[in-house]
Amino acid sequence: MDAELKKTLIPIILGAVAGLISFLVTQDLRQRDAFGIIILVLLVYVQKFIFPKLGIELKAKDWVGISFLTLSSWYILWTFLLSL
């Protein structure tokens, strides 16, 4: 798989995983919303170790895109699950 494609798909998938975990952790308790954000930050940090294992070098501008993609997919899935 192309490195650019991996740089796009991995953050989207991990963002969706973060959204699902955030939903499962918080459920109906609004006091736990901060845990959802902490889960997002942890999964963005985990990517720091995933990409070098796949042989992908990242530059500073790549992290902006990776963080945005992870945040977007996390927010979309978490909001969707909360509205069910």
PDB file of N, CA, C and O in Angstrom, chain B, residues numbered from 101:
ATOM      1  N   MET B 101       0.844  -1.172   0.000  1.00  0.00           N
ATOM      2  CA  MET B 101       0.000   0.000   0.000  1.00  0.00           C
ATOM      3  C   MET B 101       0.894   1.241   0.000  1.00  0.00           C
ATOM      4  O   MET B 101       1.956   1.248   0.623  1.00  0.00           O
ATOM      5  N   ASP B 102       0.467   2.266  -0.687  1.00  0.00           N
ATOM      6  CA  ASP B 102       1.211   3.508  -0.779  1.00  0.00           C
ATOM      7  C   ASP B 102       1.288   4.201   0.588  1.00  0.00           C
ATOM      8  O   ASP B 102       0.347   4.132   1.378  1.00  0.00           O
ATOM      9  N   ALA B 103       2.412   4.864   0.858  1.00  0.00           N
ATOM     10  CA  ALA B 103       2.616   5.525   2.152  1.00  0.00           C
ATOM     11  C   ALA B 103       1.585   6.626   2.389  1.00  0.00           C
ATOM     12  O   ALA B 103       1.114   6.803   3.512  1.00  0.00           O
ATOM     13  N   GLU B 104       1.233   7.366   1.336  1.00  0.00           N
ATOM     14  CA  GLU B 104       0.244   8.438   1.498  1.00  0.00           C
ATOM     15  C   GLU B 104      -1.132   7.870   1.837  1.00  0.00           C
ATOM     16  O   GLU B 104      -1.881   8.464   2.613  1.00  0.00           O
ATOM     17  N   LEU B 105      -1.454   6.746   1.265  1.00  0.00           N
ATOM     18  CA  LEU B 105      -2.731   6.107   1.574  1.00  0.00           C
ATOM     19  C   LEU B 105      -2.752   5.627   3.023  1.00  0.00           C
ATOM     20  O   LEU B 105      -3.770   5.745   3.705  1.00  0.00           O
ATOM     21  N   LYS B 106      -1.640   5.093   3.486  1.00  0.00           N
ATOM     22  CA  LYS B 106      -1.548   4.665   4.889  1.00  0.00           C
ATOM     23  C   LYS B 106      -1.670   5.858   5.825  1.00  0.00           C
ATOM     24  O   LYS B 106      -2.293   5.766   6.883  1.00  0.00           O
ATOM     25  N   LYS B 107      -1.062   6.994   5.427  1.00  0.00           N
ATOM     26  CA  LYS B 107      -1.147   8.203   6.256  1.00  0.00           C
ATOM     27  C   LYS B 107      -2.574   8.728   6.345  1.00  0.00           C
ATOM     28  O   LYS B 107      -2.906   9.482   7.259  1.00  0.00           O
ATOM     29  N   THR B 108      -3.406   8.334   5.408  1.00  0.00           N
ATOM     30  CA  THR B 108      -4.803   8.765   5.422  1.00  0.00           C
ATOM     31  C   THR B 108      -5.704   7.756   6.125  1.00  0.00           C
ATOM     32  O   THR B 108      -6.535   8.135   6.950  1.00  0.00           O
ATOM     33  N   LEU B 109      -5.546   6.492   5.806  1.00  0.00           N
ATOM     34  CA  LEU B 109      -6.457   5.472   6.340  1.00  0.00           C
ATOM     35  C   LEU B 109      -6.238   5.181   7.822  1.00  0.00           C
ATOM     36  O   LEU B 109      -7.204   4.999   8.562  1.00  0.00           O
ATOM     37  N   ILE B 110      -4.998   5.133   8.259  1.00  0.00           N
ATOM     38  CA  ILE B 110      -4.726   4.796   9.667  1.00  0.00           C
ATOM     39  C   ILE B 110      -5.347   5.816  10.621  1.00  0.00           C
ATOM     40  O   ILE B 110      -5.998   5.409  11.583  1.00  0.00           O
ATOM     41  N   PRO B 111      -5.177   7.136  10.398  1.00  0.00           N
ATOM     42  CA  PRO B 111      -5.842   8.085  11.305  1.00  0.00           C
ATOM     43  C   PRO B 111      -7.364   7.996  11.276  1.00  0.00           C
ATOM     44  O   PRO B 111      -8.014   8.167  12.307  1.00  0.00           O
ATOM     45  N   ILE B 112      -7.936   7.730  10.103  1.00  0.00           N
ATOM     46  CA  ILE B 112      -9.395   7.622  10.018  1.00  0.00           C
ATOM     47  C   ILE B 112      -9.879   6.401  10.796  1.00  0.00           C
ATOM     48  O   ILE B 112     -10.863   6.479  11.532  1.00  0.00           O
ATOM     49  N   ILE B 113      -9.194   5.285  10.635  1.00  0.00           N
ATOM     50  CA  ILE B 113      -9.586   4.062  11.346  1.00  0.00           C
ATOM     51  C   ILE B 113      -9.394   4.223  12.847  1.00  0.00           C
ATOM     52  O   ILE B 113     -10.271   3.855  13.628  1.00  0.00           O
ATOM     53  N   LEU B 114      -8.249   4.771  13.256  1.00  0.00           N
ATOM     54  CA  LEU B 114      -8.013   4.946  14.692  1.00  0.00           C
ATOM     55  C   LEU B 114      -8.940   6.002  15.290  1.00  0.00           C
ATOM     56  O   LEU B 114      -9.306   5.907  16.462  1.00  0.00           O
ATOM     57  N   GLY B 115      -9.320   6.997  14.509  1.00  0.00           N
ATOM     58  CA  GLY B 115     -10.298   7.973  14.983  1.00  0.00           C
ATOM     59  C   GLY B 115     -11.653   7.331  15.215  1.00  0.00           C
ATOM     60  O   GLY B 115     -12.337   7.640  16.191  1.00  0.00           O
ATOM     61  N   ALA B 116     -12.041   6.429  14.310  1.00  0.00           N
ATOM     62  CA  ALA B 116     -13.309   5.710  14.489  1.00  0.00           C
ATOM     63  C   ALA B 116     -13.242   4.796  15.706  1.00  0.00           C
ATOM     64  O   ALA B 116     -14.214   4.680  16.453  1.00  0.00           O
ATOM     65  N   VAL B 117     -12.103   4.150  15.905  1.00  0.00           N
ATOM     66  CA  VAL B 117     -11.921   3.304  17.099  1.00  0.00           C
ATOM     67  C   VAL B 117     -12.005   4.165  18.356  1.00  0.00           C
ATOM     68  O   VAL B 117     -12.626   3.772  19.343  1.00  0.00           O
ATOM     69  N   ALA B 118     -11.380   5.340  18.316  1.00  0.00           N
ATOM     70  CA  ALA B 118     -11.441   6.247  19.465  1.00  0.00           C
ATOM     71  C   ALA B 118     -12.875   6.694  19.727  1.00  0.00           C
ATOM     72  O   ALA B 118     -13.286   6.807  20.882  1.00  0.00           O
ATOM     73  N   GLY B 119     -13.639   6.949  18.671  1.00  0.00           N
ATOM     74  CA  GLY B 119     -15.042   7.328  18.837  1.00  0.00           C
ATOM     75  C   GLY B 119     -15.860   6.226  19.470  1.00  0.00           C
ATOM     76  O   GLY B 119     -16.696   6.486  20.335  1.00  0.00           O
ATOM     77  N   LEU B 120     -15.625   4.996  19.046  1.00  0.00           N
ATOM     78  CA  LEU B 120     -16.340   3.857  19.624  1.00  0.00           C
ATOM     79  C   LEU B 120     -15.955   3.655  21.089  1.00  0.00           C
ATOM     80  O   LEU B 120     -16.825   3.447  21.935  1.00  0.00           O
ATOM     81  N   ILE B 121     -14.671   3.715  21.390  1.00  0.00           N
ATOM     82  CA  ILE B 121     -14.224   3.553  22.779  1.00  0.00           C
ATOM     83  C   ILE B 121     -14.761   4.689  23.640  1.00  0.00           C
ATOM     84  O   ILE B 121     -15.189   4.462  24.772  1.00  0.00           O
ATOM     85  N   SER B 122     -14.743   5.916  23.110  1.00  0.00           N
ATOM     86  CA  SER B 122     -15.275   7.058  23.859  1.00  0.00           C
ATOM     87  C   SER B 122     -16.748   6.858  24.180  1.00  0.00           C
ATOM     88  O   SER B 122     -17.195   7.163  25.286  1.00  0.00           O
ATOM     89  N   PHE B 123     -17.494   6.349  23.222  1.00  0.00           N
ATOM     90  CA  PHE B 123     -18.915   6.101  23.453  1.00  0.00           C
ATOM     91  C   PHE B 123     -19.115   5.029  24.517  1.00  0.00           C
ATOM     92  O   PHE B 123     -19.954   5.180  25.405  1.00  0.00           O
ATOM     93  N   LEU B 124     -18.350   3.956  24.428  1.00  0.00           N
ATOM     94  CA  LEU B 124     -18.500   2.868  25.392  1.00  0.00           C
ATOM     95  C   LEU B 124     -18.093   3.295  26.797  1.00  0.00           C
ATOM     96  O   LEU B 124     -18.677   2.834  27.778  1.00  0.00           O
ATOM     97  N   VAL B 125     -17.102   4.166  26.902  1.00  0.00           N
ATOM     98  CA  VAL B 125     -16.638   4.617  28.218  1.00  0.00           C
ATOM     99  C   VAL B 125     -17.617   5.614  28.826  1.00  0.00           C
ATOM    100  O   VAL B 125     -17.922   5.536  30.016  1.00  0.00           O
ATOM    101  N   THR B 126     -18.110   6.549  28.019  1.00  0.00           N
ATOM    102  CA  THR B 126     -18.951   7.607  28.577  1.00  0.00           C
ATOM    103  C   THR B 126     -20.410   7.203  28.716  1.00  0.00           C
ATOM    104  O   THR B 126     -21.062   7.575  29.691  1.00  0.00           O
ATOM    105  N   GLN B 127     -20.934   6.444  27.752  1.00  0.00           N
ATOM    106  CA  GLN B 127     -22.343   6.033  27.736  1.00  0.00           C
ATOM    107  C   GLN B 127     -23.254   7.234  27.952  1.00  0.00           C
ATOM    108  O   GLN B 127     -23.188   8.194  27.184  1.00  0.00           O
ATOM    109  N   ASP B 128     -24.098   7.205  28.970  1.00  0.00           N
ATOM    110  CA  ASP B 128     -25.054   8.288  29.204  1.00  0.00           C
ATOM    111  C   ASP B 128     -24.577   9.284  30.248  1.00  0.00           C
ATOM    112  O   ASP B 128     -25.293  10.235  30.562  1.00  0.00           O
ATOM    113  N   LEU B 129     -23.406   9.089  30.780  1.00  0.00           N
ATOM    114  CA  LEU B 129     -22.915   9.977  31.830  1.00  0.00           C
ATOM    115  C   LEU B 129     -22.175  11.156  31.221  1.00  0.00           C
ATOM    116  O   LEU B 129     -21.096  10.984  30.655  1.00  0.00           O
ATOM    117  N   ARG B 130     -22.739  12.341  31.330  1.00  0.00           N
ATOM    118  CA  ARG B 130     -22.129  13.537  30.748  1.00  0.00           C
ATOM    119  C   ARG B 130     -20.879  13.960  31.517  1.00  0.00           C
ATOM    120  O   ARG B 130     -20.055  14.703  30.982  1.00  0.00           O
ATOM    121  N   GLN B 131     -20.721  13.505  32.758  1.00  0.00           N
ATOM    122  CA  GLN B 131     -19.549  13.877  33.546  1.00  0.00           C
ATOM    123  C   GLN B 131     -18.283  13.225  32.997  1.00  0.00           C
ATOM    124  O   GLN B 131     -17.179  13.671  33.310  1.00  0.00           O
ATOM    125  N   ARG B 132     -18.423  12.191  32.192  1.00  0.00           N
ATOM    126  CA  ARG B 132     -17.261  11.461  31.684  1.00  0.00           C
ATOM    127  C   ARG B 132     -16.821  11.923  30.295  1.00  0.00           C
ATOM    128  O   ARG B 132     -15.978  11.272  29.678  1.00  0.00           O
ATOM    129  N   ASP B 133     -17.358  13.009  29.796  1.00  0.00           N
ATOM    130  CA  ASP B 133     -16.995  13.458  28.454  1.00  0.00           C
ATOM    131  C   ASP B 133     -15.507  13.735  28.317  1.00  0.00           C
ATOM    132  O   ASP B 133     -14.949  13.564  27.233  1.00  0.00           O
ATOM    133  N   ALA B 134     -14.860  14.153  29.378  1.00  0.00           N
ATOM    134  CA  ALA B 134     -13.417  14.415  29.321  1.00  0.00           C
ATOM    135  C   ALA B 134     -12.637  13.136  29.021  1.00  0.00           C
ATOM    136  O   ALA B 134     -11.584  13.196  28.386  1.00  0.00           O
ATOM    137  N   PHE B 135     -13.128  12.000  29.459  1.00  0.00           N
ATOM    138  CA  PHE B 135     -12.460  10.731  29.155  1.00  0.00           C
ATOM    139  C   PHE B 135     -12.464  10.457  27.651  1.00  0.00           C
ATOM    140  O   PHE B 135     -11.508   9.893  27.119  1.00  0.00           O
ATOM    141  N   GLY B 136     -13.517  10.847  26.982  1.00  0.00           N
ATOM    142  CA  GLY B 136     -13.579  10.674  25.535  1.00  0.00           C
ATOM    143  C   GLY B 136     -12.490  11.452  24.821  1.00  0.00           C
ATOM    144  O   GLY B 136     -11.893  10.964  23.861  1.00  0.00           O
ATOM    145  N   ILE B 137     -12.234  12.662  25.291  1.00  0.00           N
ATOM    146  CA  ILE B 137     -11.181  13.485  24.701  1.00  0.00           C
ATOM    147  C   ILE B 137      -9.811  12.913  25.027  1.00  0.00           C
ATOM    148  O   ILE B 137      -8.909  12.952  24.190  1.00  0.00           O
ATOM    149  N   ILE B 138      -9.648  12.388  26.223  1.00  0.00           N
ATOM    150  CA  ILE B 138      -8.372  11.765  26.601  1.00  0.00           C
ATOM    151  C   ILE B 138      -8.101  10.546  25.723  1.00  0.00           C
ATOM    152  O   ILE B 138      -6.959  10.310  25.327  1.00  0.00           O
ATOM    153  N   ILE B 139      -9.128   9.783  25.421  1.00  0.00           N
ATOM    154  CA  ILE B 139      -8.973   8.619  24.541  1.00  0.00           C
ATOM    155  C   ILE B 139      -8.527   9.069  23.155  1.00  0.00           C
ATOM    156  O   ILE B 139      -7.669   8.434  22.542  1.00  0.00           O
ATOM    157  N   LEU B 140      -9.099  10.152  22.663  1.00  0.00           N
ATOM    158  CA  LEU B 140      -8.694  10.690  21.368  1.00  0.00           C
ATOM    159  C   LEU B 140      -7.217  11.062  21.376  1.00  0.00           C
ATOM    160  O   LEU B 140      -6.478  10.696  20.462  1.00  0.00           O
ATOM    161  N   VAL B 141      -6.790  11.779  22.392  1.00  0.00           N
ATOM    162  CA  VAL B 141      -5.389  12.208  22.483  1.00  0.00           C
ATOM    163  C   VAL B 141      -4.463  10.997  22.563  1.00  0.00           C
ATOM    164  O   VAL B 141      -3.400  10.988  21.944  1.00  0.00           O
ATOM    165  N   LEU B 142      -4.856   9.986  23.315  1.00  0.00           N
ATOM    166  CA  LEU B 142      -4.022   8.783  23.425  1.00  0.00           C
ATOM    167  C   LEU B 142      -3.876   8.066  22.084  1.00  0.00           C
ATOM    168  O   LEU B 142      -2.792   7.588  21.750  1.00  0.00           O
ATOM    169  N   LEU B 143      -4.947   7.991  21.328  1.00  0.00           N
ATOM    170  CA  LEU B 143      -4.852   7.309  20.037  1.00  0.00           C
ATOM    171  C   LEU B 143      -4.081   8.129  19.008  1.00  0.00           C
ATOM    172  O   LEU B 143      -3.471   7.556  18.106  1.00  0.00           O
ATOM    173  N   VAL B 144      -4.092   9.450  19.120  1.00  0.00           N
ATOM    174  CA  VAL B 144      -3.218  10.262  18.267  1.00  0.00           C
ATOM    175  C   VAL B 144      -1.766   9.990  18.648  1.00  0.00           C
ATOM    176  O   VAL B 144      -0.906   9.877  17.775  1.00  0.00           O
ATOM    177  N   TYR B 145      -1.494   9.886  19.936  1.00  0.00           N
ATOM    178  CA  TYR B 145      -0.132   9.604  20.415  1.00  0.00           C
ATOM    179  C   TYR B 145       0.336   8.210  19.997  1.00  0.00           C
ATOM    180  O   TYR B 145       1.509   8.026  19.674  1.00  0.00           O
ATOM    181  N   VAL B 146      -0.556   7.239  19.999  1.00  0.00           N
ATOM    182  CA  VAL B 146      -0.208   5.871  19.602  1.00  0.00           C
ATOM    183  C   VAL B 146       0.282   5.841  18.152  1.00  0.00           C
ATOM    184  O   VAL B 146       1.124   5.018  17.794  1.00  0.00           O
ATOM    185  N   GLN B 147      -0.241   6.726  17.337  1.00  0.00           N
ATOM    186  CA  GLN B 147       0.171   6.764  15.937  1.00  0.00           C
ATOM    187  C   GLN B 147       1.639   7.136  15.778  1.00  0.00           C
ATOM    188  O   GLN B 147       2.263   6.804  14.770  1.00  0.00           O
ATOM    189  N   LYS B 148       2.184   7.820  16.764  1.00  0.00           N
ATOM    190  CA  LYS B 148       3.610   8.163  16.743  1.00  0.00           C
ATOM    191  C   LYS B 148       4.463   6.900  16.682  1.00  0.00           C
ATOM    192  O   LYS B 148       5.561   6.921  16.126  1.00  0.00           O
ATOM    193  N   PHE B 149       3.976   5.820  17.240  1.00  0.00           N
ATOM    194  CA  PHE B 149       4.717   4.562  17.265  1.00  0.00           C
ATOM    195  C   PHE B 149       4.312   3.625  16.124  1.00  0.00           C
ATOM    196  O   PHE B 149       5.096   2.767  15.717  1.00  0.00           O
ATOM    197  N   ILE B 150       3.104   3.784  15.615  1.00  0.00           N
ATOM    198  CA  ILE B 150       2.625   2.910  14.543  1.00  0.00           C
ATOM    199  C   ILE B 150       3.308   3.228  13.214  1.00  0.00           C
ATOM    200  O   ILE B 150       3.749   2.320  12.509  1.00  0.00           O
ATOM    201  N   PHE B 151       3.394   4.497  12.875  1.00  0.00           N
ATOM    202  CA  PHE B 151       3.938   4.868  11.569  1.00  0.00           C
ATOM    203  C   PHE B 151       5.393   4.454  11.376  1.00  0.00           C
ATOM    204  O   PHE B 151       5.719   3.939  10.307  1.00  0.00           O
ATOM    205  N   PRO B 152       6.290   4.647  12.347  1.00  0.00           N
ATOM    206  CA  PRO B 152       7.669   4.163  12.140  1.00  0.00           C
ATOM    207  C   PRO B 152       7.753   2.646  11.970  1.00  0.00           C
ATOM    208  O   PRO B 152       8.604   2.154  11.229  1.00  0.00           O
ATOM    209  N   LYS B 153       6.879   1.902  12.649  1.00  0.00           N
ATOM    210  CA  LYS B 153       6.871   0.441  12.486  1.00  0.00           C
ATOM    211  C   LYS B 153       6.484   0.041  11.063  1.00  0.00           C
ATOM    212  O   LYS B 153       6.891  -1.012  10.573  1.00  0.00           O
ATOM    213  N   LEU B 154       5.697   0.889  10.408  1.00  0.00           N
ATOM    214  CA  LEU B 154       5.295   0.631   9.029  1.00  0.00           C
ATOM    215  C   LEU B 154       6.294   1.204   8.025  1.00  0.00           C
ATOM    216  O   LEU B 154       6.094   1.093   6.815  1.00  0.00           O
ATOM    217  N   GLY B 155       7.361   1.812   8.524  1.00  0.00           N
ATOM    218  CA  GLY B 155       8.389   2.372   7.651  1.00  0.00           C
ATOM    219  C   GLY B 155       8.009   3.696   7.021  1.00  0.00           C
ATOM    220  O   GLY B 155       8.498   4.034   5.943  1.00  0.00           O
ATOM    221  N   ILE B 156       7.143   4.450   7.679  1.00  0.00           N
ATOM    222  CA  ILE B 156       6.694   5.735   7.148  1.00  0.00           C
ATOM    223  C   ILE B 156       7.312   6.848   7.983  1.00  0.00           C
ATOM    224  O   ILE B 156       7.148   6.895   9.202  1.00  0.00           O
ATOM    225  N   GLU B 157       8.029   7.747   7.304  1.00  0.00           N
ATOM    226  CA  GLU B 157       8.598   8.906   7.990  1.00  0.00           C
ATOM    227  C   GLU B 157       7.587  10.039   7.954  1.00  0.00           C
ATOM    228  O   GLU B 157       6.976  10.311   6.920  1.00  0.00           O
ATOM    229  N   LEU B 158       7.420  10.690   9.082  1.00  0.00           N
ATOM    230  CA  LEU B 158       6.456  11.777   9.171  1.00  0.00           C
ATOM    231  C   LEU B 158       7.165  13.092   9.433  1.00  0.00           C
ATOM    232  O   LEU B 158       8.140  13.156  10.182  1.00  0.00           O
ATOM    233  N   LYS B 159       6.657  14.133   8.802  1.00  0.00           N
ATOM    234  CA  LYS B 159       7.167  15.483   9.017  1.00  0.00           C
ATOM    235  C   LYS B 159       6.159  16.223   9.887  1.00  0.00           C
ATOM    236  O   LYS B 159       5.081  15.708  10.185  1.00  0.00           O
ATOM    237  N   ALA B 160       6.524  17.438  10.291  1.00  0.00           N
ATOM    238  CA  ALA B 160       5.649  18.219  11.170  1.00  0.00           C
ATOM    239  C   ALA B 160       4.299  18.482  10.512  1.00  0.00           C
ATOM    240  O   ALA B 160       3.264  18.402  11.174  1.00  0.00           O
ATOM    241  N   LYS B 161       4.296  18.794   9.223  1.00  0.00           N
ATOM    242  CA  LYS B 161       3.016  19.082   8.559  1.00  0.00           C
ATOM    243  C   LYS B 161       2.135  17.839   8.460  1.00  0.00           C
ATOM    244  O   LYS B 161       0.911  17.951   8.401  1.00  0.00           O
ATOM    245  N   ASP B 162       2.745  16.666   8.442  1.00  0.00           N
ATOM    246  CA  ASP B 162       1.958  15.430   8.420  1.00  0.00           C
ATOM    247  C   ASP B 162       1.155  15.271   9.704  1.00  0.00           C
ATOM    248  O   ASP B 162       0.032  14.768   9.674  1.00  0.00           O
ATOM    249  N   TRP B 163       1.718  15.693  10.824  1.00  0.00           N
ATOM    250  CA  TRP B 163       1.025  15.538  12.103  1.00  0.00           C
ATOM    251  C   TRP B 163      -0.228  16.399  12.182  1.00  0.00           C
ATOM    252  O   TRP B 163      -1.199  16.033  12.845  1.00  0.00           O
ATOM    253  N   VAL B 164      -0.205  17.532  11.512  1.00  0.00           N
ATOM    254  CA  VAL B 164      -1.408  18.372  11.484  1.00  0.00           C
ATOM    255  C   VAL B 164      -2.534  17.628  10.767  1.00  0.00           C
ATOM    256  O   VAL B 164      -3.665  17.593  11.251  1.00  0.00           O
ATOM    257  N   GLY B 165      -2.225  17.040   9.628  1.00  0.00           N
ATOM    258  CA  GLY B 165      -3.228  16.288   8.881  1.00  0.00           C
ATOM    259  C   GLY B 165      -3.691  15.045   9.604  1.00  0.00           C
ATOM    260  O   GLY B 165      -4.882  14.734   9.622  1.00  0.00           O
ATOM    261  N   ILE B 166      -2.746  14.330  10.205  1.00  0.00           N
ATOM    262  CA  ILE B 166      -3.083  13.118  10.950  1.00  0.00           C
ATOM    263  C   ILE B 166      -3.990  13.454  12.129  1.00  0.00           C
ATOM    264  O   ILE B 166      -4.983  12.770  12.374  1.00  0.00           O
ATOM    265  N   SER B 167      -3.644  14.503  12.850  1.00  0.00           N
ATOM    266  CA  SER B 167      -4.464  14.910  14.000  1.00  0.00           C
ATOM    267  C   SER B 167      -5.855  15.339  13.553  1.00  0.00           C
ATOM    268  O   SER B 167      -6.845  15.006  14.203  1.00  0.00           O
ATOM    269  N   PHE B 168      -5.936  16.074  12.448  1.00  0.00           N
ATOM    270  CA  PHE B 168      -7.241  16.519  11.954  1.00  0.00           C
ATOM    271  C   PHE B 168      -8.103  15.339  11.511  1.00  0.00           C
ATOM    272  O   PHE B 168      -9.289  15.283  11.834  1.00  0.00           O
ATOM    273  N   LEU B 169      -7.518  14.405  10.779  1.00  0.00           N
ATOM    274  CA  LEU B 169      -8.290  13.242  10.330  1.00  0.00           C
ATOM    275  C   LEU B 169      -8.776  12.403  11.507  1.00  0.00           C
ATOM    276  O   LEU B 169      -9.913  11.932  11.516  1.00  0.00           O
ATOM    277  N   THR B 170      -7.913  12.221  12.493  1.00  0.00           N
ATOM    278  CA  THR B 170      -8.301  11.450  13.674  1.00  0.00           C
ATOM    279  C   THR B 170      -9.412  12.165  14.433  1.00  0.00           C
ATOM    280  O   THR B 170     -10.399  11.546  14.829  1.00  0.00           O
ATOM    281  N   LEU B 171      -9.249  13.470  14.635  1.00  0.00           N
ATOM    282  CA  LEU B 171     -10.261  14.261  15.335  1.00  0.00           C
ATOM    283  C   LEU B 171     -11.594  14.219  14.593  1.00  0.00           C
ATOM    284  O   LEU B 171     -12.644  14.040  15.210  1.00  0.00           O
ATOM    285  N   SER B 172     -11.553  14.380  13.291  1.00  0.00           N
ATOM    286  CA  SER B 172     -12.795  14.406  12.501  1.00  0.00           C
ATOM    287  C   SER B 172     -13.545  13.085  12.578  1.00  0.00           C
ATOM    288  O   SER B 172     -14.747  13.062  12.842  1.00  0.00           O
ATOM    289  N   SER B 173     -12.840  11.992  12.349  1.00  0.00           N
ATOM    290  CA  SER B 173     -13.536  10.698  12.373  1.00  0.00           C
ATOM    291  C   SER B 173     -13.993  10.342  13.784  1.00  0.00           C
ATOM    292  O   SER B 173     -15.048   9.733  13.956  1.00  0.00           O
ATOM    293  N   TRP B 174     -13.207  10.718  14.796  1.00  0.00           N
ATOM    294  CA  TRP B 174     -13.615  10.503  16.187  1.00  0.00           C
ATOM    295  C   TRP B 174     -14.903  11.264  16.479  1.00  0.00           C
ATOM    296  O   TRP B 174     -15.851  10.701  17.026  1.00  0.00           O
ATOM    297  N   TYR B 175     -14.935  12.533  16.118  1.00  0.00           N
ATOM    298  CA  TYR B 175     -16.088  13.378  16.408  1.00  0.00           C
ATOM    299  C   TYR B 175     -17.341  12.896  15.674  1.00  0.00           C
ATOM    300  O   TYR B 175     -18.426  12.851  16.253  1.00  0.00           O
ATOM    301  N   ILE B 176     -17.187  12.539  14.410  1.00  0.00           N
ATOM    302  CA  ILE B 176     -18.335  12.086  13.621  1.00  0.00           C
ATOM    303  C   ILE B 176     -18.928  10.809  14.210  1.00  0.00           C
ATOM    304  O   ILE B 176     -20.141  10.718  14.402  1.00  0.00           O
ATOM    305  N   LEU B 177     -18.086   9.832  14.493  1.00  0.00           N
ATOM    306  CA  LEU B 177     -18.607   8.557  15.002  1.00  0.00           C
ATOM    307  C   LEU B 177     -19.167   8.712  16.415  1.00  0.00           C
ATOM    308  O   LEU B 177     -20.231   8.169  16.715  1.00  0.00           O
ATOM    309  N   TRP B 178     -18.477   9.436  17.277  1.00  0.00           N
ATOM    310  CA  TRP B 178     -18.951   9.605  18.650  1.00  0.00           C
ATOM    311  C   TRP B 178     -20.288  10.347  18.660  1.00  0.00           C
ATOM    312  O   TRP B 178     -21.205   9.958  19.385  1.00  0.00           O
ATOM    313  N   THR B 179     -20.404  11.396  17.873  1.00  0.00           N
ATOM    314  CA  THR B 179     -21.664  12.142  17.803  1.00  0.00           C
ATOM    315  C   THR B 179     -22.784  11.271  17.244  1.00  0.00           C
ATOM    316  O   THR B 179     -23.912  11.315  17.735  1.00  0.00           O
ATOM    317  N   PHE B 180     -22.476  10.487  16.226  1.00  0.00           N
ATOM    318  CA  PHE B 180     -23.479   9.579  15.659  1.00  0.00           C
ATOM    319  C   PHE B 180     -23.956   8.575  16.703  1.00  0.00           C
ATOM    320  O   PHE B 180     -25.158   8.348  16.845  1.00  0.00           O
ATOM    321  N   LEU B 181     -23.027   7.979  17.428  1.00  0.00           N
ATOM    322  CA  LEU B 181     -23.405   6.986  18.433  1.00  0.00           C
ATOM    323  C   LEU B 181     -24.181   7.615  19.590  1.00  0.00           C
ATOM    324  O   LEU B 181     -25.089   6.986  20.135  1.00  0.00           O
ATOM    325  N   LEU B 182     -23.840   8.835  19.969  1.00  0.00           N
ATOM    326  CA  LEU B 182     -24.571   9.501  21.047  1.00  0.00           C
ATOM    327  C   LEU B 182     -26.001   9.847  20.635  1.00  0.00           C
ATOM    328  O   LEU B 182     -26.887   9.957  21.483  1.00  0.00           O
ATOM    329  N   SER B 183     -26.222  10.016  19.342  1.00  0.00           N
ATOM    330  CA  SER B 183     -27.565  10.387  18.892  1.00  0.00           C
ATOM    331  C   SER B 183     -28.490   9.183  18.719  1.00  0.00           C
ATOM    332  O   SER B 183     -29.680   9.356  18.455  1.00  0.00           O
ATOM    333  N   LEU B 184     -27.967   7.977  18.862  1.00  0.00           N
ATOM    334  CA  LEU B 184     -28.812   6.783  18.713  1.00  0.00           C
ATOM    335  C   LEU B 184     -29.742   6.611  19.885  1.00  0.00           C
ATOM    336  O   LEU B 184     -30.521   5.658  19.920  1.00  0.00           O
TER     337      LEU B 184
END
